[in-house]
Amino acid sequence: MQAAFPKLLSSQIAFDIARTILDGFDKHYRLFRHSSQAAKRHFEQSDWKAAQTEARERIAFYDKRVQECIHILEDEYDEEDLTDSAWREVKLHYIGLLTDHKQPELAETFFNSVCCNILHRAYFNNDFIFVRPAVSTDYIETEEIAPIYRVYYPAKDGLRYTLKRIVTNFQLQCPFADLNRDVGLIEARLKGLFGPDQLEANHQIQVLASLFYRNKGAYIVGKGINGNREYPFIVPILHNRKGELILDTVLFDPILITVLFSFTRAYFMVDMEVPSGYVQFLRSLLPKKPRSEIYTILGLQKQGKALFYRDFLHHLRHSSDRFEIAPGIRGLVMLVFALPSFPYVFKAIKDYFPAPKETTRAIVKEKYLLVKNHDRVGRMADTLEYSNVAFPRARFSEALLTELKQVAPSIVEEEGDQIIIKHVYIERRMVPLNIWLTNAEKRDDLAAMEHGVLEYGNAIKELVGVNIFPGDMLYKNFGVTRHGRVVFYDYDEIEYITDCNFRSIPLPRNEEDEMSAEPWYPVAKNDVFPEQLGTFLLGNANVKKFFLKHHADLLTPQFWQMRKQRILEGHVEDVFPYPQECRFSYQPITSTPAAQAA
């Protein structure tokens, strides 16, 4: 065996291909880090437009580098050079090249992307690609100047001085309004949580060495450690109206930290030499969150997607239930199905759309791409897009398989004991808001109904702040997460606010106009009449009461016109991923409505 191994790795072509692929990945990750580093400069300069552009463009980096690598290989090598034995050698050489690499798991996924783009799905196999990791990410050493996290000992200098060191070590090139005041507020809250002397007397504080940038905020991510107990905390850094920095709050509630790092708020800008180290640290803060979601949080969505699929295959092997049509109102554009034991849904675009839908498969895909590249502000579900997914045929209910073949025959194939779906979206499963409201009413739980309506309106208003109009605003297109947040997830009618024309309904000219079933006024494609929303949304008396209490402004064209104008003028709205009452500057409103209006 030992004598045969050198002969096995004798192909210079195989080594060169492996080197080319790794060079392609290294270029990708170098540009990825450069983009993440630029986020610090954009934050310091309050250049929110540049920050948005940087975040959006970074999403496309991976696919561009994969295509570049494929073109190089196709130009450099003839098809007859790429034999089975050559591809096996490529993989072995590649594993050797990953010795001491800082991002081996990402490089393996990049290799798979290149390989699977070159080879037909029926041709590549375990010998050619990394079905499971070949190189461990445990104990990867970092450069001394770029550690994964820094360690502080409050017992030495006191908690307040330690907290100030933590903040100043990030070397933000922008003055703080009053850092001593803000550090004192954090100290008071942490002492209230841990006890007045606990952090000073015992052990350490660990803080990730890079800030997390998103929207208009930067986030310090750390944890206090006392023996075998760990206390996660997050400190948001914002700009005040004068452009000075403030520490806005400190989050240590596990639910608030989970919401901050939810599947609706992915793609933070973080500069990481060793991403697996950041994943390991975040998993200690978010032990219930799968590694796939944590990689996506860090902007490494392709790695998240690869790990998700591995988790899905593992679940299939260790479960026996069958895929079924998802509960809820059937959509006109998507066929949605689910595996009851798996917390995700699968969405396939239908081949044809009945009236009143006027769209195409290409347009629907464009809408989903728009969402992928847009800031989702915690109110739109992240969607994983896959091609040529093989499902065990035996795991499909006959009803589901029959309907798939009826409504989407162009994307469904049978190959032996497998069903191949050529294109599918996968999203986190949520309770549709219409079902959630109905169940709350059955329980006579008016508090839950009010919460659902309040969250629904809040979700829409936060989406408006980032130039998103949901289009179809029916409750069935929104879901409720396990933490009670309302999230939008049906994107086939989504539009930019700035592309919409928000109008008042003209007064009828005569009795005929008033009695007419059709509009008596011209309606252009992107005209929106907010007054009509109540017809579709407020049929239930309790829902109507709560909606008018909290969000009556959504029924007025003036609300939408004003927000559209702000966007056109270049305003970037503040969106806080935590409750207002958590903020150090929060002042509860105690005045009367009349006084507020004045």
VEXDREN-2710 file (C-alpha; in Angstrom, 1 decimal):
% VEXDREN-2710
k/r/px/py/pz
1/MET/0.0/0.0/0.0
2/GLN/2.8/2.4/0.9
3/ALA/4.6/1.7/-2.4
4/ALA/1.5/2.3/-4.4
5/PHE/0.7/5.7/-2.8
6/PRO/3.5/7.7/-4.6
7/LYS/2.4/6.2/-7.9
8/LEU/-1.2/7.2/-7.2
9/LEU/-0.2/10.9/-6.8
10/SER/2.0/10.9/-9.9
11/SER/-0.2/13.2/-12.1
12/GLN/1.2/16.7/-12.6
13/ILE/-2.1/17.7/-14.2
14/ALA/-4.0/16.6/-11.0
15/PHE/-1.7/18.7/-8.8
16/ASP/-2.0/21.7/-11.1
17/ILE/-5.8/21.5/-11.1
18/ALA/-5.8/21.2/-7.3
19/ARG/-3.5/24.3/-7.0
20/THR/-5.7/26.2/-9.5
21/ILE/-8.8/25.5/-7.4
22/LEU/-7.2/26.5/-4.1
23/ASP/-5.8/29.7/-5.7
24/GLY/-9.3/30.5/-6.7
25/PHE/-10.6/30.0/-3.2
26/ASP/-7.7/32.0/-1.7
27/LYS/-8.6/34.9/-4.0
28/HIS/-12.2/34.7/-3.0
29/TYR/-11.5/34.7/0.7
30/ARG/-8.9/37.5/0.4
31/LEU/-11.6/39.7/-1.3
32/PHE/-14.2/38.6/1.3
33/ARG/-11.9/39.8/4.1
34/HIS/-11.1/43.0/2.3
35/SER/-14.8/43.7/2.0
36/SER/-15.4/42.8/5.7
37/GLN/-12.5/45.1/6.7
38/ALA/-14.1/48.0/4.7
39/ALA/-17.2/47.7/6.9
40/LYS/-15.2/49.3/9.8
41/ARG/-14.3/52.3/7.7
42/HIS/-17.9/52.7/6.4
43/PHE/-19.1/52.6/10.0
44/GLU/-16.6/55.1/11.3
45/GLN/-17.6/57.5/8.5
46/SER/-21.3/56.9/8.8
47/ASP/-21.3/56.0/5.1
48/TRP/-24.4/53.8/5.2
49/LYS/-25.0/53.7/1.4
50/ALA/-21.4/52.4/0.9
51/ALA/-22.0/49.9/3.7
52/GLN/-25.2/48.6/2.0
53/THR/-23.4/48.4/-1.4
54/GLU/-20.5/46.5/0.1
55/ALA/-22.7/44.0/1.9
56/ARG/-24.8/43.4/-1.3
57/GLU/-21.8/43.0/-3.6
58/ARG/-20.0/40.6/-1.1
59/ILE/-22.9/38.1/-1.5
60/ALA/-22.0/37.6/-5.2
61/PHE/-18.2/37.1/-4.6
62/TYR/-18.4/33.4/-4.1
63/ASP/-20.2/32.5/-7.4
64/LYS/-18.0/34.9/-9.4
65/ARG/-14.8/33.2/-8.1
66/VAL/-16.3/29.7/-8.8
67/GLN/-17.1/30.7/-12.4
68/GLU/-13.6/32.2/-12.8
69/CYS/-12.0/29.0/-11.7
70/ILE/-14.2/26.9/-14.0
71/HIS/-13.3/29.0/-17.0
72/ILE/-9.6/28.7/-16.2
73/LEU/-9.8/24.9/-15.9
74/GLU/-11.9/24.6/-19.1
75/ASP/-9.4/26.8/-21.0
76/GLU/-6.3/25.0/-19.6
77/TYR/-7.3/21.4/-19.9
78/ASP/-9.0/19.1/-22.5
79/GLU/-11.9/17.0/-21.4
80/GLU/-9.9/13.8/-22.0
81/ASP/-7.4/15.0/-19.4
82/LEU/-10.1/15.0/-16.7
83/THR/-10.5/11.2/-16.2
84/ASP/-11.8/9.5/-13.1
85/SER/-8.4/8.7/-11.8
86/ALA/-7.3/12.3/-12.4
87/TRP/-10.2/13.7/-10.4
88/ARG/-9.4/11.3/-7.5
89/GLU/-5.8/12.5/-7.5
90/VAL/-7.0/16.1/-7.6
91/LYS/-8.9/15.6/-4.4
92/LEU/-5.9/13.9/-2.7
93/HIS/-3.5/16.7/-3.8
94/TYR/-6.1/19.3/-2.6
95/ILE/-6.2/17.7/0.9
96/GLY/-2.4/17.9/1.0
97/LEU/-2.5/21.6/0.1
98/LEU/-4.9/22.3/3.0
99/THR/-2.3/21.4/5.6
100/ASP/-2.0/24.4/7.9
101/HIS/-4.7/26.3/5.9
102/LYS/-6.7/28.8/8.0
103/GLN/-10.1/28.1/6.2
104/PRO/-10.0/24.4/5.2
105/GLU/-13.7/23.8/5.5
106/LEU/-14.5/26.7/3.3
107/ALA/-11.9/25.6/0.8
108/GLU/-13.4/22.1/0.6
109/THR/-16.8/23.6/-0.1
110/PHE/-15.3/25.8/-2.9
111/PHE/-13.7/22.6/-4.4
112/ASN/-17.1/20.9/-4.4
113/SER/-18.7/23.9/-6.1
114/VAL/-16.1/23.9/-8.9
115/CYS/-16.3/20.1/-9.3
116/CYS/-20.1/19.9/-9.3
117/ASN/-20.3/22.7/-11.9
118/ILE/-17.9/20.8/-14.2
119/LEU/-19.4/17.3/-13.8
120/HIS/-22.9/16.1/-14.3
121/ARG/-24.9/15.4/-11.2
122/ALA/-25.0/11.7/-12.0
123/TYR/-21.3/11.5/-12.5
124/PHE/-19.6/13.1/-9.5
125/ASN/-19.4/10.9/-6.4
126/ASN/-17.7/10.5/-3.1
127/ASP/-14.3/9.8/-4.6
128/PHE/-14.3/13.2/-6.4
129/ILE/-15.9/15.6/-3.8
130/PHE/-15.9/16.3/-0.1
131/VAL/-19.1/14.7/1.1
132/ARG/-17.8/15.1/4.7
133/PRO/-14.9/17.1/5.9
134/ALA/-11.4/15.7/5.3
135/VAL/-9.4/18.4/7.3
136/SER/-10.2/19.2/10.9
137/THR/-10.9/22.7/12.0
138/ASP/-10.0/22.1/15.6
139/TYR/-7.2/24.0/17.1
140/ILE/-6.2/26.1/14.1
141/GLU/-3.6/28.5/15.1
142/THR/-4.0/32.2/14.3
143/GLU/-1.5/34.9/13.9
144/GLU/-0.6/36.6/17.2
145/ILE/-1.7/40.0/15.8
146/ALA/-5.2/38.6/14.8
147/PRO/-6.5/36.3/17.6
148/ILE/-9.9/34.8/17.5
149/TYR/-10.8/36.4/20.8
150/ARG/-9.2/38.5/23.5
151/VAL/-9.2/37.6/27.2
152/TYR/-9.6/40.1/30.0
153/TYR/-9.4/39.6/33.8
154/PRO/-11.6/42.1/35.7
155/ALA/-10.0/41.1/39.1
156/LYS/-6.8/42.8/38.0
157/ASP/-8.0/46.3/37.1
158/GLY/-11.7/46.3/38.0
159/LEU/-14.7/45.7/35.8
160/ARG/-15.2/49.3/34.6
161/TYR/-11.6/49.7/33.5
162/THR/-11.8/46.3/31.8
163/LEU/-14.9/47.2/29.9
164/LYS/-13.3/50.4/28.7
165/ARG/-10.3/48.5/27.5
166/ILE/-12.6/46.1/25.6
167/VAL/-14.1/49.0/23.7
168/THR/-11.0/51.0/23.0
169/ASN/-9.1/47.9/21.8
170/PHE/-11.2/47.9/18.7
171/GLN/-9.6/51.3/17.8
172/LEU/-12.6/52.9/16.2
173/GLN/-11.5/56.1/14.5
174/CYS/-14.4/58.1/15.7
175/PRO/-14.9/59.9/19.1
176/PHE/-17.3/58.6/21.7
177/ALA/-19.9/61.1/23.1
178/ASP/-19.2/59.9/26.7
179/LEU/-17.4/56.6/26.9
180/ASN/-17.0/56.7/30.7
181/ARG/-20.8/57.2/31.2
182/ASP/-21.7/54.4/28.8
183/VAL/-19.2/52.0/30.3
184/GLY/-20.6/52.8/33.7
185/LEU/-24.1/51.9/32.5
186/ILE/-22.9/48.6/31.2
187/GLU/-21.0/47.9/34.4
188/ALA/-24.2/48.5/36.4
189/ARG/-26.2/46.1/34.3
190/LEU/-23.6/43.4/34.3
191/LYS/-23.2/43.6/38.1
192/GLY/-27.0/43.4/38.4
193/LEU/-26.9/40.2/36.4
194/PHE/-23.8/38.5/37.8
195/GLY/-23.8/40.0/41.3
196/PRO/-21.7/43.0/42.4
197/ASP/-18.4/41.2/42.9
198/GLN/-18.6/38.1/40.8
199/LEU/-17.0/39.2/37.6
200/GLU/-14.3/41.1/39.4
201/ALA/-13.4/38.3/41.8
202/ASN/-13.7/35.4/39.4
203/HIS/-12.1/34.4/36.2
204/GLN/-12.4/36.2/32.9
205/ILE/-14.2/37.9/30.0
206/GLN/-13.7/36.7/26.4
207/VAL/-14.5/39.0/23.5
208/LEU/-14.3/38.2/19.8
209/ALA/-11.5/40.2/18.3
210/SER/-13.5/41.6/15.4
211/LEU/-16.6/43.7/15.6
212/PHE/-19.8/42.6/13.9
213/TYR/-21.2/45.2/11.5
214/ARG/-24.7/45.3/10.2
215/ASN/-27.1/48.1/9.1
216/LYS/-26.0/51.2/11.1
217/GLY/-24.5/49.3/14.1
218/ALA/-21.4/47.6/15.3
219/TYR/-21.6/44.8/17.9
220/ILE/-19.1/43.7/20.5
221/VAL/-19.7/39.9/21.1
222/GLY/-18.4/38.4/24.3
223/LYS/-19.0/36.3/27.3
224/GLY/-18.2/36.3/31.0
225/ILE/-16.8/33.0/32.4
226/ASN/-17.1/32.0/36.0
227/GLY/-15.9/28.5/36.5
228/ASN/-18.0/26.3/34.3
229/ARG/-20.7/28.9/33.8
230/GLU/-20.8/31.3/30.9
231/TYR/-22.7/34.5/30.5
232/PRO/-23.0/35.8/26.9
233/PHE/-23.4/39.5/26.2
234/ILE/-23.6/41.8/23.2
235/VAL/-22.9/45.5/23.2
236/PRO/-24.2/47.5/20.2
237/ILE/-22.2/50.6/19.2
238/LEU/-24.2/53.3/17.3
239/HIS/-23.8/56.9/16.2
240/ASN/-25.8/59.6/17.8
241/ARG/-27.3/62.6/15.9
242/LYS/-24.0/64.4/16.3
243/GLY/-22.0/61.6/14.7
244/GLU/-20.4/60.6/17.9
245/LEU/-20.3/57.0/19.1
246/ILE/-22.4/55.6/21.9
247/LEU/-22.8/52.3/23.6
248/ASP/-26.5/51.8/23.1
249/THR/-27.2/48.9/25.5
250/VAL/-25.9/45.6/26.7
251/LEU/-27.9/42.4/25.7
252/PHE/-27.6/39.3/27.8
253/ASP/-31.1/37.8/27.5
254/PRO/-30.6/34.6/25.5
255/ILE/-33.8/35.3/23.5
256/LEU/-32.6/38.8/22.5
257/ILE/-29.2/37.4/21.5
258/THR/-30.9/34.7/19.5
259/VAL/-33.1/37.2/17.7
260/LEU/-30.1/39.4/16.9
261/PHE/-28.5/36.4/15.3
262/SER/-31.6/35.0/13.7
263/PHE/-32.1/33.4/10.3
264/THR/-33.8/36.7/9.2
265/ARG/-30.7/38.8/10.0
266/ALA/-27.8/37.0/8.3
267/TYR/-24.7/38.2/6.6
268/PHE/-22.9/40.3/9.3
269/MET/-19.7/41.9/8.1
270/VAL/-16.9/40.3/10.2
271/ASP/-13.2/40.1/9.5
272/MET/-12.0/36.6/10.4
273/GLU/-8.8/34.8/9.7
274/VAL/-10.1/31.6/11.1
275/PRO/-13.9/31.5/10.6
276/SER/-14.3/28.1/12.4
277/GLY/-13.0/29.7/15.6
278/TYR/-15.7/32.3/15.4
279/VAL/-18.3/29.6/14.8
280/GLN/-17.1/27.7/17.8
281/PHE/-17.3/30.9/19.9
282/LEU/-20.8/31.7/18.7
283/ARG/-22.0/28.2/19.3
284/SER/-21.1/28.7/23.0
285/LEU/-23.4/31.7/23.0
286/LEU/-26.1/30.0/20.8
287/PRO/-25.9/26.3/21.7
288/LYS/-29.3/25.4/19.9
289/LYS/-28.3/27.1/16.7
290/PRO/-26.9/24.7/14.0
291/ARG/-23.4/25.4/12.6
292/SER/-25.0/26.0/9.2
293/GLU/-26.9/29.0/10.4
294/ILE/-23.9/30.4/12.2
295/TYR/-21.7/30.3/9.1
296/THR/-24.6/32.1/7.3
297/ILE/-24.7/34.7/10.1
298/LEU/-21.0/35.4/9.4
299/GLY/-21.7/36.0/5.7
300/LEU/-20.4/32.6/4.6
301/GLN/-23.7/31.5/3.1
302/LYS/-22.3/28.9/0.8
303/GLN/-20.7/27.1/3.7
304/GLY/-24.0/27.4/5.6
305/LYS/-25.8/26.0/2.6
306/ALA/-23.4/23.0/2.3
307/LEU/-23.7/22.2/6.1
308/PHE/-27.4/22.5/6.0
309/TYR/-27.6/19.9/3.2
310/ARG/-25.4/17.6/5.1
311/ASP/-27.7/18.0/8.1
312/PHE/-30.7/17.3/5.9
313/LEU/-29.2/14.1/4.5
314/HIS/-28.3/13.0/8.0
315/HIS/-31.9/13.7/9.1
316/LEU/-33.3/11.7/6.2
317/ARG/-31.1/8.7/7.2
318/HIS/-32.4/8.7/10.7
319/SER/-36.1/9.4/10.2
320/SER/-38.9/7.6/8.5
321/ASP/-41.8/10.1/8.0
322/ARG/-42.9/11.2/4.6
323/PHE/-42.9/14.5/2.7
324/GLU/-46.4/16.0/2.6
325/ILE/-48.0/19.1/1.3
326/ALA/-47.5/21.8/3.9
327/PRO/-50.6/22.9/5.9
328/GLY/-52.2/26.3/5.2
329/ILE/-53.8/28.1/2.3
330/ARG/-52.4/26.8/-1.0
331/GLY/-50.4/29.4/-2.9
332/LEU/-50.9/30.3/-6.6
333/VAL/-47.2/30.4/-7.4
334/MET/-45.4/27.9/-5.2
335/LEU/-46.2/24.3/-4.2
336/VAL/-45.0/24.1/-0.6
337/PHE/-44.2/20.7/1.0
338/ALA/-42.6/19.6/4.3
339/LEU/-41.2/16.7/6.2
340/PRO/-43.1/16.8/9.6
341/SER/-40.0/15.9/11.6
342/PHE/-37.8/18.6/9.9
343/PRO/-38.2/22.3/10.8
344/TYR/-38.0/23.6/7.2
345/VAL/-40.3/23.8/4.2
346/PHE/-39.5/23.2/0.5
347/LYS/-40.9/25.5/-2.1
348/ALA/-41.2/24.6/-5.8
349/ILE/-42.3/27.2/-8.4
350/LYS/-45.3/25.9/-10.4
351/ASP/-45.2/25.8/-14.2
352/TYR/-48.3/27.9/-14.6
353/PHE/-50.1/30.5/-12.5
354/PRO/-53.9/30.9/-12.5
355/ALA/-55.5/34.3/-12.5
356/PRO/-55.1/36.9/-11.0
357/LYS/-51.4/36.1/-10.9
358/GLU/-49.5/37.6/-13.8
359/THR/-45.9/36.5/-13.5
360/THR/-43.4/33.9/-14.8
361/ARG/-40.9/31.5/-13.3
362/ALA/-38.0/33.9/-14.3
363/ILE/-39.7/36.8/-12.6
364/VAL/-40.3/34.8/-9.4
365/LYS/-36.7/33.8/-9.3
366/GLU/-35.7/37.5/-9.7
367/LYS/-37.8/38.4/-6.7
368/TYR/-36.1/35.8/-4.6
369/LEU/-32.7/37.0/-5.8
370/LEU/-33.7/40.5/-4.9
371/VAL/-34.4/39.4/-1.3
372/LYS/-31.2/37.5/-1.1
373/ASN/-29.2/40.6/-2.0
374/HIS/-31.2/43.0/0.1
375/ASP/-31.1/44.0/3.7
376/ARG/-33.8/41.8/5.4
377/VAL/-33.7/43.8/8.7
378/GLY/-34.9/40.7/10.6
379/ARG/-38.2/40.7/8.9
380/MET/-37.7/38.4/5.8
381/ALA/-36.7/34.8/6.0
382/ASP/-33.4/33.7/4.5
383/THR/-34.0/31.3/1.6
384/LEU/-31.7/28.5/0.6
385/GLU/-31.8/27.9/-3.2
386/TYR/-30.8/24.4/-4.5
387/SER/-30.6/22.8/-7.9
388/ASN/-31.1/19.1/-8.8
389/VAL/-32.0/17.9/-5.3
390/ALA/-32.5/14.1/-5.0
391/PHE/-35.2/12.9/-2.6
392/PRO/-35.9/9.2/-1.8
393/ARG/-39.1/8.4/-3.7
394/ALA/-40.4/6.2/-0.9
395/ARG/-40.5/9.2/1.4
396/PHE/-43.0/11.1/-0.8
397/SER/-46.7/10.7/-0.1
398/GLU/-48.6/9.8/-3.3
399/ALA/-50.7/13.0/-3.0
400/LEU/-47.6/15.2/-3.0
401/LEU/-45.9/13.3/-5.8
402/THR/-49.1/13.5/-7.9
403/GLU/-49.5/17.2/-7.3
404/LEU/-45.8/17.9/-8.1
405/LYS/-46.1/16.2/-11.4
406/GLN/-49.3/18.1/-12.2
407/VAL/-48.3/21.7/-11.3
408/ALA/-44.5/21.6/-11.8
409/PRO/-43.8/18.8/-14.3
410/SER/-40.8/20.7/-15.9
411/ILE/-38.7/20.5/-12.7
412/VAL/-39.6/17.0/-11.5
413/GLU/-37.8/13.8/-12.7
414/GLU/-37.9/10.2/-11.5
415/GLU/-34.6/8.3/-11.6
416/GLY/-35.0/4.8/-10.2
417/ASP/-35.8/5.1/-6.5
418/GLN/-35.2/8.9/-6.5
419/ILE/-37.2/12.0/-7.2
420/ILE/-35.1/14.8/-8.7
421/ILE/-36.4/18.3/-8.2
422/LYS/-34.4/20.6/-10.5
423/HIS/-35.0/23.8/-8.5
424/VAL/-36.2/24.3/-5.0
425/TYR/-36.2/26.9/-2.2
426/ILE/-35.9/25.9/1.4
427/GLU/-37.0/28.1/4.3
428/ARG/-37.3/27.8/8.0
429/ARG/-40.8/26.6/8.9
430/MET/-43.0/29.1/10.7
431/VAL/-46.7/29.2/11.8
432/PRO/-48.6/31.2/9.1
433/LEU/-49.9/34.3/10.7
434/ASN/-53.5/33.7/9.6
435/ILE/-53.4/30.3/11.4
436/TRP/-51.7/31.9/14.4
437/LEU/-54.5/34.5/14.7
438/THR/-57.2/32.0/14.2
439/ASN/-55.8/29.7/16.9
440/ALA/-55.5/32.7/19.3
441/GLU/-59.1/33.6/18.7
442/LYS/-60.2/30.0/19.4
443/ARG/-58.4/30.2/22.7
444/ASP/-60.0/33.6/23.4
445/ASP/-56.4/34.9/23.8
446/LEU/-56.9/38.5/22.9
447/ALA/-53.4/39.4/24.1
448/ALA/-51.9/36.9/21.6
449/MET/-54.1/38.4/18.8
450/GLU/-52.9/41.9/19.7
451/HIS/-49.3/40.8/19.7
452/GLY/-49.7/39.2/16.3
453/VAL/-51.3/42.3/14.8
454/LEU/-48.7/44.6/16.4
455/GLU/-45.9/42.5/15.1
456/TYR/-47.4/42.3/11.6
457/GLY/-47.5/46.1/11.3
458/ASN/-44.0/46.4/12.8
459/ALA/-42.7/44.0/10.3
460/ILE/-44.2/46.0/7.4
461/LYS/-42.9/49.3/8.7
462/GLU/-39.4/47.9/9.1
463/LEU/-39.5/46.6/5.6
464/VAL/-40.7/49.9/4.3
465/GLY/-37.6/51.5/6.0
466/VAL/-35.3/49.5/3.7
467/ASN/-37.4/50.2/0.6
468/ILE/-39.4/47.0/0.5
469/PHE/-43.1/46.8/-0.3
470/PRO/-44.4/43.2/0.3
471/GLY/-46.9/43.4/-2.5
472/ASP/-49.4/40.7/-1.3
473/MET/-49.9/41.7/2.4
474/LEU/-52.4/39.0/3.3
475/TYR/-51.6/37.3/6.7
476/LYS/-51.0/34.0/5.0
477/ASN/-47.8/35.4/3.5
478/PHE/-46.3/36.1/7.0
479/GLY/-45.1/33.7/9.6
480/VAL/-44.6/33.7/13.3
481/THR/-41.3/32.5/14.7
482/ARG/-40.8/30.5/17.9
483/HIS/-39.9/33.8/19.6
484/GLY/-43.2/35.4/18.5
485/ARG/-41.7/37.6/15.8
486/VAL/-43.7/38.1/12.5
487/VAL/-41.6/37.5/9.4
488/PHE/-42.5/37.9/5.7
489/TYR/-41.8/34.9/3.5
490/ASP/-43.7/35.0/0.2
491/TYR/-41.7/37.1/-2.2
492/ASP/-43.3/36.7/-5.7
493/GLU/-45.0/40.1/-5.6
494/ILE/-42.3/42.0/-3.7
495/GLU/-41.4/45.5/-5.1
496/TYR/-39.2/48.4/-4.1
497/ILE/-41.2/51.2/-2.3
498/THR/-39.6/53.7/-4.7
499/ASP/-41.1/51.8/-7.7
500/CYS/-44.6/52.1/-6.3
501/ASN/-47.1/54.9/-6.7
502/PHE/-49.2/55.3/-3.6
503/ARG/-52.5/56.9/-4.3
504/SER/-55.8/57.9/-2.7
505/ILE/-59.0/56.5/-4.2
506/PRO/-60.7/59.3/-6.2
507/LEU/-64.1/60.3/-5.1
508/PRO/-66.9/58.7/-7.2
509/ARG/-68.2/61.1/-9.9
510/ASN/-71.8/59.9/-9.7
511/GLU/-74.0/57.1/-8.3
512/GLU/-72.9/54.7/-11.1
513/ASP/-69.3/55.1/-10.1
514/GLU/-70.2/54.4/-6.5
515/MET/-72.1/51.2/-7.3
516/SER/-69.6/50.0/-9.9
517/ALA/-67.8/46.7/-9.2
518/GLU/-64.8/47.9/-11.3
519/PRO/-62.7/50.9/-10.7
520/TRP/-64.0/54.1/-12.4
521/TYR/-60.5/55.6/-12.4
522/PRO/-57.3/54.5/-14.3
523/VAL/-55.0/52.1/-12.5
524/ALA/-51.3/51.6/-13.6
525/LYS/-49.3/48.5/-12.9
526/ASN/-47.5/49.8/-9.8
527/ASP/-50.4/51.8/-8.3
528/VAL/-51.1/51.0/-4.7
529/PHE/-54.3/52.2/-2.9
530/PRO/-53.6/51.8/0.9
531/GLU/-57.2/52.5/1.7
532/GLN/-58.2/49.2/0.1
533/LEU/-56.0/47.1/2.5
534/GLY/-58.6/47.2/5.1
535/THR/-61.0/45.3/2.8
536/PHE/-58.6/42.3/2.8
537/LEU/-57.1/42.6/6.3
538/LEU/-59.8/43.8/8.7
539/GLY/-62.6/41.3/8.3
540/ASN/-62.2/40.1/11.9
541/ALA/-63.6/42.5/14.5
542/ASN/-60.8/41.9/17.0
543/VAL/-58.0/42.1/14.4
544/LYS/-59.6/45.3/13.1
545/LYS/-59.6/46.8/16.6
546/PHE/-56.0/46.0/17.3
547/PHE/-54.9/47.1/13.8
548/LEU/-56.5/50.5/14.1
549/LYS/-55.1/50.9/17.6
550/HIS/-51.5/50.3/16.4
551/HIS/-51.2/50.7/12.7
552/ALA/-54.0/52.8/11.3
553/ASP/-51.4/54.8/9.4
554/LEU/-50.8/51.9/7.1
555/LEU/-54.2/52.5/5.6
556/THR/-53.3/56.1/4.5
557/PRO/-51.4/56.9/1.3
558/GLN/-49.7/59.7/3.3
559/PHE/-47.7/57.2/5.4
560/TRP/-46.4/55.5/2.3
561/GLN/-45.7/58.6/0.4
562/MET/-43.8/60.2/3.3
563/ARG/-41.6/57.0/3.7
564/LYS/-41.0/56.8/0.0
565/GLN/-39.9/60.4/-0.1
566/ARG/-37.4/59.8/2.8
567/ILE/-35.9/57.0/0.9
568/LEU/-35.6/59.0/-2.3
569/GLU/-33.9/61.8/-0.3
570/GLY/-31.2/59.3/0.8
571/HIS/-32.3/58.7/4.4
572/VAL/-31.3/55.3/5.9
573/GLU/-33.7/54.4/8.7
574/ASP/-32.7/53.1/12.1
575/VAL/-33.8/49.5/12.7
576/PHE/-33.1/48.2/16.1
577/PRO/-32.8/44.4/16.5
578/TYR/-33.8/44.6/20.1
579/PRO/-36.7/46.3/22.1
580/GLN/-36.5/50.1/22.5
581/GLU/-36.9/49.7/26.3
582/CYS/-33.5/47.9/26.4
583/ARG/-31.7/51.1/25.3
584/PHE/-29.8/53.3/27.8
585/SER/-31.4/56.4/26.2
586/TYR/-35.0/55.0/26.2
587/GLN/-37.6/57.2/27.7
588/PRO/-41.1/55.7/28.0
589/ILE/-43.9/57.8/26.5
590/THR/-46.1/59.0/29.3
591/SER/-47.8/62.0/27.7
592/THR/-51.3/62.0/26.3
593/PRO/-52.0/61.3/22.6
594/ALA/-53.1/65.0/22.2
595/ALA/-49.8/66.2/23.7
596/GLN/-47.8/63.8/21.5
597/ALA/-49.6/65.2/18.4
598/ALA/-48.8/68.7/19.5
END
